[in-house]
Amino acid sequence: MPKLKAISGHTSTMGAYRYLTKGGRALASDYINMDAPVLAGSGDLPEYGDYGWGRQMDLTRAAYGNDAAWRGMRARTYKHYILSPDPKDCVSLDALRRLSIAWAQEHFGAYEVAVVYHDDNAGRIPHAHIVVNNTDLETGRRLQVPDGKALNRSLQEMARSMGLSYMRDDPDADRFGAAGSPRT
């Protein structure tokens, strides 16, 4: 079952960019609504060249005026989601890319999104860092995520449809649900 962790950013996305790309540890990257250079591709998964997405996100926010504080509080400049698949699934990088992009596209299709993949944990299990800029490119409004649980439910459903482990969100099911997967 994939786990989803959300972190709010209040600074330039260049810090996230430097952290996620330092030392060449990124296995791959994907982008939504960004003009990253495509080098090649295998099927529906392109391979991208070096791209300074952090700077691009900062420029977009500034152009829309979304870096300014709101009602005396610092502006949330981005959301950083960490999508970690269940280690027992032995998810390939391609499968993780498909899951991550489908999930990000469903929820943040009108935003600039950078997805960076790592396997820098103890078990060398690939996971995705999904950075969503705070500006809706269609309306110019700031990012609002009113129901974080809905994001997780959607991820679990996508994992289920891909044949991966998933958590059920059924309060009437037993602890492991009908399919033997834990409830959220």
C-alpha positions, -999 to +999 in steps of 0.1 A: +000+000+000+015+033-010+020+060+017+016+097+010+032+124+031+025+161+025+049+190+034+041+226+029+068+248+016+071+285+024+103+294+006+117+294-029+113+261-047+150+263-055+157+248-021+136+218-029+151+216-064+187+216-049+178+190-023+161+166-047+187+168-074+220+171-055+247+147-061+229+132-091+208+110-069+176+115-089+167+083-108+144+101-132+121+132-134+087+139-148+069+172-153+034+186-157+028+220-174+065+227-177+087+229-208+115+205-198+137+193-226+129+157-237+160+137-246+144+104-255+116+081-243+106+045-239+070+042-249+049+067-229+077+076-204+100+103-217+135+109-205+142+145-196+174+165-197+186+188-170+159+214-161+159+241-135+122+236-125+127+254-092+135+286-109+106+282-133+082+277-104+095+308-086+091+329-117+055+317-122+045+325-086+061+360-089+043+367-122+009+359-105+018+377-073+015+345-052+047+350-032+031+377-011+020+371+025-017+365+031-034+381+061-001+384+079+010+348+073+038+337+051+027+325+017+027+287+011+048+286-020+045+249-028+033+215-016+058+186-015+043+151-015+063+120-009+047+089-025+063+057-011+051+024-025+048-007-003+082-024-002+065-058-007+052-047-041+088-044-055+075-016-077+097-009-108+107+027-116+084+027-146+054+015-125+061+042-099+064+068-126+030+058-141+013+059-106+029+092-096+021+110-128-015+097-130-021+108-094-005+142-098-023+148-131-057+139-115-053+163-086-029+190-099-034+191-137-037+229-138-004+235-118+033+232-125+044+199-111+079+184-109+083+147-099+117+135-088+124+098-081+149+085-056+159+052-041+181+067-014+165+048+015+179+018+034+161-007+012+168+011-021+130+012-027+121+038-053+098+066-041+086+098-057+089+134-045+060+154-061+065+192-059+034+212-068+037+250-073+011+271-055-003+288-087-032+275-107-022+283-143-058+286-155-072+309-128-040+324-112-053+315-078-033+299-050-033+262-044-060+250-021-061+214-008-093+212+012-094+174+018-060+157+022-077+123+028-093+125-006-058+126-021-048+095-002-081+077-011-074+084-048-039+071-045-051+039-029-076+034-057-050+039-084-027+015-066-055-011-065-062-006-102-025-012-110-025-045-090-005-030-061-011-033-024-036-007-012-054+005+020-091+004+021-112+032+035-142+013+046-150+018+083-173-013+082-147-037+069-125-058+092-090-046+098-077-061+066-108-056+044-121-080+018-089-080-003-065-085+026-053-049+026-053-027+057-078+001+060-066+037+059 
